[in-house]
Amino acid sequence: MGDTGRWTDLLDPSPDELRANLPADLHPTALALLVAQPVADDQPRSRIESHDTYVVGVLLIAVVVPD
């Protein structure tokens, strides 16, 4: 059988947590996407992208914050 894949699920990870939990051979562009800090209030956006042999997804969860 071939490679069955790997799923990594992290909630609001720090850059150090990302580097510790992601594969060492992850494409540099994918790593840059995941460690980038939001630039504006409307970022990050949900996305799923292909990077070489990996599929990288950033998924957002809506959270209600009472006033």
C-alpha positions in Angstrom: 0.0 0.0 0.0 1.0 3.6 -0.6 1.2 6.5 1.7 -2.1 6.9 3.5 -1.5 10.6 4.3 -1.3 12.6 7.5 -3.8 14.9 9.2 -2.5 17.7 11.5 -5.2 19.6 13.4 -4.1 22.7 15.4 -6.2 25.4 16.9 -4.5 28.9 16.9 -1.0 27.5 16.9 2.1 29.6 17.5 4.8 29.5 14.8 6.9 27.3 17.1 3.9 24.9 17.5 3.5 24.8 13.7 7.1 24.0 13.1 7.1 21.3 15.8 4.0 19.5 14.4 4.3 19.9 10.6 6.4 17.6 8.4 9.9 18.8 7.9 9.6 18.5 4.1 6.5 20.8 3.9 6.8 23.2 1.0 8.3 26.6 2.2 5.4 28.4 0.6 2.9 26.4 2.6 4.8 27.0 5.8 4.9 30.7 5.1 1.1 30.7 4.6 0.6 29.0 7.9 2.9 31.2 10.0 1.8 34.5 8.5 0.2 36.9 10.9 -3.1 38.6 9.9 -2.6 41.9 8.1 -6.1 43.2 8.4 -9.2 42.5 10.5 -10.7 40.4 7.7 -7.8 38.0 7.5 -7.0 35.1 7.5 -9.5 33.7 5.0 -10.5 30.0 4.8 -8.5 28.3 2.0 -7.4 25.0 0.7 -4.3 24.9 -1.4 -2.0 22.4 -3.0 1.7 22.6 -2.3 3.7 19.8 -4.0 2.6 16.6 -2.4 0.6 18.4 0.4 -2.9 19.9 0.6 -2.9 22.7 3.1 -6.1 24.0 4.6 -6.8 27.0 6.8 -10.3 26.7 8.2 -12.0 29.3 10.4 -14.6 28.7 13.1 -17.1 31.4 14.0 -17.1 32.2 17.7 -19.7 34.3 19.4 -18.1 36.9 21.7 -20.7 38.4 24.1 -20.4 42.2 24.7 
